[in-house]
Amino acid sequence: MFTGLVEEIGVVRRVEAAPMGARLTIAVKEIIAGTRVGDSIAVNGACLTVVELMPAAIVAEVMAETLRVTNLGSLKPGDKVNLERALRLGDRLGGHLVSGHVDGVGEIKSKRRAGIAWEMEVAVPAGLERYIAPKGSLALDGTSLTVIDIKGNKVAVGLIPHTAAHTILGVKGPGDKVNVEVDLLARYLERLLARTPKEGGGEGLTWEFLAANGFI
């Protein structure tokens, strides 16, 4: 699990084709401290396993499915990526719970100044909009953001100056692709509401049941 609080911007040093996947070598500075082989690292929000450590770089393997459903498949040497080490028990949860399982790739449609911040509109893949709500949480390239508004599949989010300066979202603009992960609580809630007696859910959960029992 992750928090969506990016710790460092890494630079892709090498992309090597591997059987049914690839190996990424990423130059790092901060996160090398305390990282071990086998640890989980979120790269642009996709959970990868560290398979090798170098003095100032990590190596991670990426399977074909991950390359297909994320923007990692388009990475090339010199590209910058958001990096976050896995959450440890006892750490502060400053963002929101992020699993590192990317739901799809969105496209930035617009980006404009909004006072001290930036407001960005992103088109998310069809079907994901039902998991997104105004003031809810959304992870873009592994960055925990608050949803300002949503119209159809267009989601508006805000980047405060710190986020713009310390993540790759600060340098991305219209036409760029971003990994999208919706709030996992929304997915679990949908599953609970869809339970049927045949699936062992009794009468199933309804919005009326949740409201009557103080859940919503």
N, C-alpha and C positions, 0 to 999 in steps of 0.2 A: 504494500500500500504506500501511497504518496500523499502529499498535501497540495501539490500544485504551486508550491513556492519554489521557483527556480533558484538553484544555488550558484550556478555558473554557466557561462556561455562557452562551450567547447568549439574546437575547430576540427573538421574532418581532415585527417591527414592522409588516409588511404581507404579505398573501397576495393575489396578483393572478392571476386566471384568464388563461390563455394558450391559444392553439390547441393542443389535445391535451396540456395540461399546466398548469403554474403557475409563477409567479415568486415567490420568497421573499426578502423583505428582512429581514435579521437584524442587530440591534444587537449590536456586539461592542466589546471593549476591547483585549484582549491580542493576538489573532491578526491584527489588521489590520496589525501591523508585519511587513514583509517579504512580505506577500501581494500577488500580482499577478493581473490578469485572466487567466483560463485555468488558474489553479491549482486543484487538487483539495482539497476540504474535506469531511470526514465530518460530516454533520448527523444526530445520533442514529444514527450508524453507517452511514448511506447516503452513498456517495461522490457528491458534486455538484461541478459546475464553477462557479467564480466568474466571472460575466459582467459585473459592474460593481462598482466600489468607491466608497464614500462616506466622508466624514471619520470616521464612527464606525459604519459598517455595511457589510455585504457583500450582494450580490444574486446569487442562484443560480437557475438554471432547473431545473425538475423535470418529467420527461416522465411521461405518463399511466401507464406501466407501474410506475414507481417509486411514484407516488401509490397505485397499487392494491395493491402487495405490501408496503408499509411503513406505519408510523404517521404519515408526513409528510402524508398526505392529510387527516388530521383536525386539522392544526395551524391555529391562529387567532391573531390579534394578542394579544400578552401571554404566550403560551406560552413556556416555557423549553426550550432544546435543548442537547444535548451537542455540542461542537465540537472537532475535531482536524484540524490540517494534515497533509498527506501526509508520510510518512517520507522522509527524505533519506539517501542513502548516507553512512555514517559515523556516523549517529545511534545512540544506545544503544537496544537493543530491550528495553525494560523490561517490556512486556506480552507479547503474542504477535502473530504476523502476522495482520492483519485486512485483508481485501480491500475492504471497503466495499460488498460485494454482499450485501444482506440476503436471507436464506433464507426468512423468514416473520415473522409477528407473533405473539408469545406474550402470555399474560395472567398477571399476578401473582395468585397464589391466596392467599398468606399472607405475612406479614412480622412477625418477632418479634425481640426482643432476645436476643442470645446473648453474654453477657459484655459486652465493650466494643463488640462489633460487632452487625450485624443479619444475621439469616438469612432469606433470601427464597426462596419456592417459586414457580416459574414453570411454567405449562403451555405446552409448545412445540407447534407444529403437527405433526400426525401425519406420521410418516415421518422426522422429523429426529432422533428419539431414538437411532437406530442410529449416528449420528455423534458421540454424546456419551458420555463415560466419566468415572467418578469420578476426581478429581485432574486431569482434562483441562481444556482451555481453552474458554471460551465468551464471545462478545461479546453483551451486552445493551445496546441503545441506544448501541452503539459503545464500551462500557466492557468492558475485558478482565477477566474474572472466572475464578476457579477453581471447578470443579464439586465440591461436597461429596458429593452423592449423586444418584442418578437412579432413579426407580421409575416404570415405564411411560413416560408422556410428561411426568412431573412432575420438574423439575430443581431441586435445592436449591443455592443459591450464597450466599456470604458477602460482606458489605460491611464493610470496616474503616472506622473513623471518617473517615479522609481521603477515601475513596471516597464515603461518604455525604454529606460536606460539599461536595465539589467536582464532583459529577455530579447529574443530575436524578433518579437512582435513589434518592437520599436522601429525596426528597419524594414519590416514587411509592408507591402502596400497592395492596392488593387491588382487582382490577377494572381497574387501569390496564394499558394495552397497551405492550409493549416490542418493539423490533426485535431479531430473533435472527439471528446469523450463527455457524454452527458452525465448528469448526477446519478450515481448508481442507486440512490434511494428511490428515484423515480421509477427505475426499472423493477425494483423489488415490489414497489407499491402496485404497479401494473400487474405483476404476476399474482399478487395476493388477491386483487380484485377480479382476476380472471379465473380463479379456482372454481372447480365444479365438483359436485358430489362424486362423480365418477373418478376424479383425480384424488379423492380422499380429503376434500376440503369441506365436507359437511354441506351446509347451505351456501358456502362461499361468503366472501366479504363484499359488502356493498358500501356505497358512499353514505347511505343512511346509517349503517351500522357504525362506520368510523366516526361520523358526526355525533351520533348518540352516545358514544363512549369516549368522547373527548380527544380522538386522535387527530381530527381536523377542525 
